[in-house]
């Protein structure tokens, strides 16, 4: 059986997904100009969930009926949305969009590590282990020695982004079996709904009821986060997965940081230093090796 290949359509969708998710970091900064961290994240998952439920109903996708999916959506909503989104948005109150995107590229590294620890057929070959280690060295380089040895808000923000990547890694491992059999749109909508259950009470307790008196910049950021970076992105994501497979889909991890860096520079004049660029180059090298190295075949009884 031959591995899925990237067709021209898949490449176009991959570029579109990188553009959408790459601008999410810019949108976070725009949204934060008017709303608090938890308000931004809650608005994103709530409107995104509504859009996906409407899409799933319009497409007449079968809805889950088993009670177990309540727990599944709550766990997925926490691991894949509520926790990482909150950490990333808070992190961006202290660091630039481009650096946040570079550190978030470690998602693929942690996904591989968590999967290797959990699943027998995801064991790390030496080349893949080398790719992970090289990528983690790139993360350390991008963070810098100061953040590794001292504690400041900026260093805490960088570690928050890394923590978000780790949370995504656990979410990927959990989703491998938990959402099997569900239509992709339904799984994404349920996940975002689960995130709402966690986020709405937290937002009300910490930031209060939103006043919705935000400026145009904040509204633009919030709407794009919800309708573009959540609802539209998940539809593109699962389309690429069906067309080209998970391995090819992971290439988007390499494409997101350049988009975020360029968008941050164009809109807010953000500029990264040589260390951050070098860190991204090392992360990219690790991810390339990780994707190029074949996975070991699982032993059959």
Buried (B, 14 or more C-beta within 10 A) or exposed (E): EEEBEBEEEBBEBBEBBBBBBBBBBBBBBBBBBBBBBBBBBBBBBBBBBBBBBEBBEEEEBEBBEEEEBBEBBBBBBBBBBBBBBBBBBBBBBBBBBBBBBBBBBBBBBBBBBBBBEBEEEBBBEEBBBBBBBBBBBBBBBBBBEEBEEEEEEBBBBBBBBBBBBBBBBBBBBBBBEBBEEBBBBBBBBBBBBBBBBBBBEBBBEEBEEBEEEBEEBBBBBBBBBBBBBBBBBBBBBBBBBEBBBEBBBBBBBBBBBBBBBBBBBEBBEBEBEEBBBBBBBBBBBBBBBBBEBEBBEEEEE
